[in-house]
Each structure stands twice: as structure tokens, then as C-alpha cells.
Amino acid sequence: MEKSLARRVLTPGLSSAARVLTRADACVQDAARAARFLHGAAEFESRPDDVFVSSYPRSGTTWVQFILYLLTSDRRVDFRHISEVQPWFERSLALGSRTAADFRERPSPRVFKSHLPRRWLPKTGRFVYVFRRVEDVLVSYYEFYRSHLAYADDFGSFVERFVAGRLQYGSWWKHVFGWMRFRDDPTVKILRYEDLKRAPDRVISELATFLMPGHKLERAVLDDVLEKARFDSMKREEHRFDPVTELLIDRGHIEKSFLRAGRVGGRALDEETRRRLEEAENAAKMHVRPDVELRLAAFLH
């Protein structure tokens, strides 16, 4: 049935797109899901005030997603799961749990979570991209694979998969460098996870200005957002934020921790791992224009 769906929906042009989705970008797991996503994305009607928050996995997406919810709602945390109010765009369409028609029923401003590169998202809307130190992403993604995806190999083996981009959503460098090309686009706001940790009040105020130009965020509202979006506050409500755990529970698996420590520089990496990360970054930069590389260096480090 799944294969017949892919054959029925994927024309030659879409088949090529599906191969990129499933292999090069590793955004979906198989041709059937790629078919559902591409079909749903083609029917999706974007709005100028739509907001998409995207990142490479384990980079602070859920944290920023919740902050966006608090900034665009009455700030009541009464949803069962955040995906009810801010759907995961590609997963909803790929799994068929929501359709473009379902999305049309949602009032503006609609906020969607994603891990997609910019090219797979709608042309219209506003886009918040979050990136984090590659060392911390590596460690957090390893722990996530172990706790949620039953990964049994050692850390060294995971490092090799990470630098080769053989994980879901592919290469960290390709993902981040791809989004950095849009850093001067007025519809794109790029956030550094570490800046949000160091100065949450400033970054959240900037986010509010990006979402609502000309609107000044009241101090009382900012304080409420800061309190509710604290790591320990979200940790107490973890069941509201873990989409993978939600899926696992539906399938009868036990609940695992989705929100880890949220720290910067949590685990010291050995010299060999650092060398492998540096090699991977240098290799990725070979495909970036020199002027872009200079700006990347200033922005990433």
C-alpha cells in the first residue's frame, strides 16, 4: 500500500524531489512519506503572517517554539501537547496526521515547528532559525538517539555518522550554512542558542519586534514569558513538549526524557572528536562562497 501510494503520487519531477528529501537532506524516512509531504506542501496555502521556527535537531527548537507560542497567544499553558497549537509541519504532512485543509482552519498567526532547510518551506511567511554550538548539538543528538531511537553503538561511532551527515536531517554544517545564506533576508530571523541562554530578555524582545514590527513588548508580558520559558519550568511540564515521546507512548513504549540539561558546553570532547568536527566544517566550507564564509566565521564563532 505504501509503495503504491508513492508510485501513484510521485511523478518523475516529484520523484527527484523525494530522493533529495529522503537521501540528501534526510528529512523524511521513505518515499511514501515523501509523497505525502510533497502532496500536502503543494496544497498548503501560506499566509504572510505565518511563522516557521526551524533548526537542526537538538538546537533549541522546542524552547523557541514555546517562546513564540507565549508571544502570539494569551500565554495560558493549557494545551495537552504543543503540537496541538503549533504543528510540526513536515511530520504532520508526511505522517498524514494533519493535512493542508486542517492547516487552513487555523487562525492567524499560525506558528509551525520544522527542521527543514529553507528550500522545503513555503516562500511566504516569516522564519525563525535557531542554531547551536556544534559540539553541544553532537552530544545532545547522541543522547536523543540513545533514549528515543534505541541507538546502541558507542559515542565514537555516532561521531562518524554525525560528521558524515548519516543522521535524520543530514549534515549539521549543510543545514546551518544553508540557512545562513538568508541572514540578510528581512523575513528571516537567525538566533544563536547561546545568546538566548545568556540574554533571554534581549533576545525575546528582539523576537517580539520581529513578529510584531512597531509593537513594544510590555515589561510584565516579558517577565511572564521569561518565567514560563525557564528550563526548569518547561522540565516540569515535559509531557507537553516531547513529540517523539508522544508518538512512542501511542505505540506502547515507555516515556524518556526529551528536555535534557539545556547547558552550553556540557560535555568535554576529546581531541580526536574535535579534530573530526573541524575537518567536517572545513570540508563543508569548500562549497561556500568566500564572502559568505567570512560572514559565517564571524557569526558562528
Number of C-alpha atoms within 10 A of each C-alpha: 7 12 11 10 14 20 15 11 17 21 13 10 8 16 18 11 18 27 16 15 25 19 18 15 21 20 24 24 14 18 23 23 24 28 28 23 25 23 18 21 20 11 12 17 13 18 16 13 16 17 25 27 26 29 28 26 23 25 26 23 22 23 20 24 24 21 20 24 21 20 20 16 11 9 16 9 15 8 10 12 18 21 20 10 15 20 22 21 26 26 19 17 23 25 15 14 10 17 20 20 12 10 16 14 8 12 8 13 15 21 26 22 24 23 26 24 20 21 9 14 18 17 13 14 18 21 27 22 28 26 25 23 15 18 17 20 21 24 19 23 18 20 18 21 15 15 16 17 12 9 13 11 11 10 15 11 10 20 18 14 14 22 21 13 20 16 17 17 24 23 22 25 20 20 20 20 21 15 21 22 14 16 17 10 12 10 17 21 19 20 20 17 22 18 12 17 15 11 10 18 16 13 17 20 17 17 21 20 14 18 22 14 10 9 10 11 16 9 11 9 14 18 12 12 21 17 13 17 18 14 19 14 12 18 17 10 14 16 19 19 21 20 17 15 21 17 12 16 13 10 9 8 12 11 16 15 14 21 21 12 11 17 12 15 14 12 12 11 14 8 9 10 17 14 12 15 20 13 13 18 17 12 12 15 18 10 11 16 9 11 8 13 16 11 13 18 10 8 11 14 6
